[in-house]
Amino acid sequence: MHSDLITLIVLIIAVITGSALCSGIEAAYLTVNPLRVQELAARPKPINGARRLAKLRRQLGRTLSVLVIANNGFNIFGSLMLGGYASFVFENREISAIAMPIFSIGLTISVIMLGEILPKSIGSRLALPISLTSAPFLHILGLFMRPLVLLIEHLLPSITTENELNTDEEEIRQMARLGSQQGQIEADEAAMIAKVFQLNDLTARDLMKPRVTVPTLHGSAKLDALRSILLTNSSNWWVVLGEGVDKVLGLAKRERLLTALLQGRGELTPADLSEEVKFVPEMIRTDKLLSSFQDDKNGVRVVVDEFGGFVGLIGAQSVLEVLAGWRQQSN
């Protein structure tokens, strides 16, 4: 006698549960961090479902189409089916006039609250675990719905566009700042990330030691004559100059010059002990300049202006000081 009521209750639970699952998974896929998904999928031993999730996330339009079709199947077809069956059950009990309005209102509220709002809230909060868990099942569901999805994609080509990962400097700065505030990364790490982008806005001219403060030596002078200068000035590198004002012969390391003096080779000149010099334009950006130091044993460059004139000296240490925060520069 009560079997039809039990069947109605089971159908109600099935419809609301199906709607809730689709809504929660949809919210999870829309809010899951795509960078985190890529990182999990790129691991040598990825977490179960990570690579499948990454693929579904790249084809987000197709994935959402599958979820929307399934969700509306439960919400629309399921509700119509329940309405028809409920009308049949209530008419058999001659309570249709009272029960049907109450049933319709109750089902609507239940679908909205339990099938949409609550699962979407949970899906947003637990986006990553829900996305990982549902990825294999969603893949299988997509295979069953492939003909219908392909038809929709043919009618609406825009949903076939792959969801590419992209970001910019400001977004990365904001993510680093938020990560620091939430304790996910250290404050000094966030500050260094911001300073890395600052390098693209600085040039060699901003960080170089100007010519007037650069220690120089005349290339033809004897080391014996330069003894007092070398002992009192602790600069590591000296620019060796020729006869012309902007004639740079090379770079001499103080340690090498002092070693020659101690060995009694004071008749040598800075030009004899200098190393080949590398020049950089004063407007070169410091990020490119830093990468050029990788294959350089001394890590020092002579900065020249647009006319080739000697205007300053810069080393890798000057760039690293900005990254470490020891040297403050404005953008």
Backbone hydrogen bonds, N-H to C=O, Kabsch-Sander energy under -0.5 kcal/mol:
donor,donor_aa,acceptor,acceptor_aa,energy
6,I,2,H,-2.2
7,T,3,S,-2.5
8,L,4,D,-2.0
9,I,5,L,-2.5
10,V,6,I,-2.6
11,L,7,T,-2.3
12,I,8,L,-2.3
13,I,9,I,-2.5
14,A,10,V,-2.4
15,V,11,L,-2.6
16,I,12,I,-2.5
17,T,13,I,-2.7
18,G,14,A,-2.5
19,S,15,V,-2.4
20,A,16,I,-2.6
21,L,17,T,-2.6
22,C,18,G,-2.2
23,S,19,S,-2.5
24,G,20,A,-2.9
25,I,21,L,-2.4
26,E,22,C,-2.2
27,A,23,S,-2.3
28,A,24,G,-2.1
29,Y,25,I,-2.5
30,L,26,E,-1.7
31,T,27,A,-1.5
32,V,28,A,-2.1
37,V,33,N,-2.0
38,Q,34,P,-2.3
39,E,35,L,-2.2
40,L,36,R,-2.2
41,A,37,V,-2.3
42,A,38,Q,-1.8
43,R,40,L,-0.7
50,A,47,I,-2.6
53,L,49,G,-2.6
54,A,50,A,-2.5
55,K,51,R,-2.0
56,L,52,R,-2.4
57,R,53,L,-2.7
58,R,54,A,-1.8
59,Q,55,K,-1.6
60,L,57,R,-0.8
60,L,58,R,-0.5
63,T,59,Q,-2.3
64,L,60,L,-2.8
65,S,61,G,-1.8
66,V,62,R,-1.9
67,L,63,T,-1.9
68,V,64,L,-2.9
69,I,65,S,-2.4
70,A,66,V,-2.2
71,N,67,L,-2.9
72,N,68,V,-2.7
73,G,69,I,-1.8
74,F,70,A,-1.9
75,N,71,N,-2.7
76,I,72,N,-3.0
77,F,72,N,-0.9
78,G,73,G,-1.7
80,L,76,I,-2.4
81,M,77,F,-2.7
82,L,78,G,-2.6
83,G,79,S,-2.6
84,G,80,L,-2.4
85,Y,81,M,-2.5
86,A,82,L,-3.1
87,S,83,G,-2.2
88,F,84,G,-1.7
89,V,85,Y,-2.4
90,F,86,A,-2.9
91,E,87,S,-2.1
92,N,88,F,-1.7
93,R,89,V,-0.9
94,E,91,E,-1.0
95,I,90,F,-2.6
96,S,90,F,-0.6
98,I,95,I,-0.7
99,A,95,I,-3.3
100,M,96,S,-2.0
102,I,98,I,-1.2
103,F,99,A,-3.1
104,S,100,M,-2.8
105,I,101,P,-2.4
106,G,102,I,-2.6
107,L,103,F,-2.8
108,T,104,S,-2.2
109,I,105,I,-2.4
110,S,106,G,-2.4
111,V,107,L,-2.7
112,I,108,T,-2.3
113,M,109,I,-2.9
114,L,110,S,-2.6
115,G,110,S,-1.0
115,G,111,V,-0.8
116,E,112,I,-0.6
117,I,112,I,-2.8
118,L,113,M,-2.5
120,K,116,E,-1.9
121,S,117,I,-2.0
122,I,118,L,-2.3
123,G,119,P,-3.0
124,S,120,K,-2.1
125,R,121,S,-1.8
126,L,122,I,-2.6
127,A,124,S,-0.7
130,I,126,L,-2.0
131,S,127,A,-2.4
132,L,128,L,-2.6
133,T,129,P,-2.3
134,S,130,I,-2.3
135,A,131,S,-1.3
138,L,134,S,-2.9
139,H,135,A,-2.0
140,I,136,P,-1.9
141,L,137,F,-2.5
142,G,138,L,-2.2
143,L,139,H,-1.7
144,F,140,I,-1.8
145,M,141,L,-1.8
146,R,143,L,-0.8
149,V,145,M,-2.7
150,L,146,R,-2.9
151,L,147,P,-1.7
152,I,148,L,-2.1
153,E,149,V,-2.7
154,H,150,L,-1.9
155,L,151,L,-1.8
156,L,152,I,-2.8
159,I,156,L,-1.6
160,T,157,P,-1.8
161,T,158,S,-1.1
163,N,58,R,-4.0
164,E,162,E,-1.3
172,I,168,D,-2.0
173,R,169,E,-2.6
174,Q,170,E,-2.5
175,M,171,E,-2.6
176,A,172,I,-2.5
177,R,173,R,-2.4
178,L,174,Q,-2.8
179,G,175,M,-2.7
180,S,176,A,-1.9
181,Q,177,R,-2.3
182,Q,178,L,-2.2
183,G,180,S,-0.9
184,Q,179,G,-2.3
185,I,179,G,-1.4
190,A,186,E,-2.0
191,A,187,A,-2.2
192,M,188,D,-1.9
193,I,189,E,-2.1
194,A,190,A,-1.9
195,K,191,A,-1.8
196,V,192,M,-1.8
197,F,193,I,-1.2
198,Q,194,A,-1.0
199,L,195,K,-1.1
199,L,196,V,-0.7
200,N,197,F,-0.8
201,D,198,Q,-1.6
202,L,198,Q,-0.6
202,L,199,L,-0.9
204,A,284,I,-1.8
205,R,282,E,-2.2
206,D,203,T,-0.8
207,L,203,T,-1.0
208,M,204,A,-2.1
209,K,313,L,-3.5
211,R,311,V,-1.9
213,T,210,P,-1.7
214,V,210,P,-0.8
214,V,211,R,-0.9
217,L,239,V,-2.4
219,G,241,L,-3.2
221,A,218,H,-1.4
223,L,266,G,-0.7
223,L,268,L,-2.3
224,D,266,G,-1.9
226,L,222,K,-0.9
226,L,223,L,-0.6
227,R,224,D,-0.9
230,L,226,L,-2.5
231,L,227,R,-2.0
232,T,228,S,-1.7
233,N,229,I,-2.1
234,S,232,T,-0.6
238,W,252,A,-2.6
239,V,215,P,-2.4
240,V,238,W,-0.5
240,V,250,G,-2.7
241,L,217,L,-2.9
241,L,239,V,-0.6
242,G,247,K,-3.1
247,K,244,G,-0.9
248,V,246,D,-1.1
249,L,240,V,-2.9
249,L,247,K,-0.6
250,G,240,V,-1.3
251,L,275,E,-2.0
252,A,238,W,-2.9
254,R,236,N,-3.0
257,L,253,K,-2.0
258,L,254,R,-2.7
259,T,255,E,-2.0
260,A,256,R,-1.9
261,L,257,L,-1.6
262,L,258,L,-2.4
263,Q,259,T,-1.7
264,G,261,L,-1.7
265,R,260,A,-2.8
268,L,265,R,-1.6
271,A,219,G,-1.6
272,D,269,T,-0.8
273,L,269,T,-1.0
274,S,270,P,-0.6
274,S,271,A,-0.5
275,E,251,L,-3.7
280,V,302,V,-2.2
282,E,304,V,-1.9
284,I,281,P,-1.6
286,T,199,L,-0.8
286,T,202,L,-2.2
287,D,199,L,-0.7
289,L,285,R,-2.0
290,L,286,T,-2.5
291,S,287,D,-1.5
292,S,288,K,-1.3
293,F,289,L,-0.6
293,F,290,L,-1.1
294,Q,291,S,-1.0
296,D,293,F,-1.6
297,K,295,D,-0.5
301,R,314,I,-3.3
302,V,278,K,-2.4
303,V,301,R,-0.5
303,V,312,G,-2.7
304,V,280,V,-2.4
305,D,309,G,-2.0
308,G,305,D,-1.9
311,V,303,V,-2.9
312,G,303,V,-1.4
313,L,209,K,-2.0
314,I,301,R,-2.6
316,A,299,G,-2.0
318,S,315,G,-0.9
319,V,315,G,-0.9
320,L,316,A,-2.4
321,E,317,Q,-2.0
322,V,318,S,-0.8
322,V,319,V,-0.5
323,L,319,V,-1.6
324,A,320,L,-2.4
325,G,321,E,-0.7
325,G,322,V,-0.7
326,W,321,E,-1.8
327,R,321,E,-1.4
